[in-house]
Amino acid sequence: MARKKPVVLETIIFDTQTLALTFFHKMLQRYVPGERVSPEDTPYLAELFKRHPSYPTKVGLGVNYFEVMPEQFNSQCFCAVLKDGTKEGFSYKKCVMQKGD
């Protein structure tokens, strides 16, 4: 049996990666592409984004806010809108699993 791997964020702790994946999947599904992430969800997403394998290069001068953007195959992903106006899409799955590209 696989060992349970907790996901620890400053804002919330998940006992397993599966619980974290479910939480962020449900969050993503509450939005439509182009919609800004709510102030209630932003702290969780900000902490999750820090776990992305490419976070240091993706974050640039910092995050202004998060939104949802369309992705391939009629899906969607989270997007960090940076302070310089650029957008960086990211996979919540990569953040939870902490696996590279």
Secondary structure in CASP SS format (residue, H / E / C, confidence):
PFRMAT SS
TARGET T0000
AUTHOR 0000-0000-0000
METHOD secondary structure of the structure
MODEL  1
M C 1.00
A C 1.00
R C 1.00
K C 1.00
K C 1.00
P C 1.00
V E 1.00
V E 1.00
L C 1.00
E C 1.00
T C 1.00
I C 1.00
I E 1.00
F E 1.00
D C 1.00
T C 1.00
Q H 1.00
T H 1.00
L H 1.00
A H 1.00
L H 1.00
T H 1.00
F H 1.00
F H 1.00
H H 1.00
K H 1.00
M H 1.00
L H 1.00
Q H 1.00
R C 1.00
Y C 1.00
V C 1.00
P C 1.00
G C 1.00
E C 1.00
R E 1.00
V C 1.00
S C 1.00
P C 1.00
E C 1.00
D C 1.00
T H 1.00
P H 1.00
Y H 1.00
L H 1.00
A H 1.00
E H 1.00
L H 1.00
F H 1.00
K C 1.00
R C 1.00
H C 1.00
P C 1.00
S C 1.00
Y H 1.00
P H 1.00
T H 1.00
K H 1.00
V C 1.00
G C 1.00
L C 1.00
G C 1.00
V E 1.00
N E 1.00
Y E 1.00
F E 1.00
E E 1.00
V E 1.00
M E 1.00
P E 1.00
E E 1.00
Q C 1.00
F C 1.00
N C 1.00
S E 1.00
Q E 1.00
C E 1.00
F E 1.00
C E 1.00
A E 1.00
V E 1.00
L E 1.00
K C 1.00
D C 1.00
G C 1.00
T C 1.00
K E 1.00
E E 1.00
G E 1.00
F E 1.00
S C 1.00
Y H 1.00
K H 1.00
K H 1.00
C H 1.00
V H 1.00
M H 1.00
Q C 1.00
K C 1.00
G C 1.00
D C 1.00
END
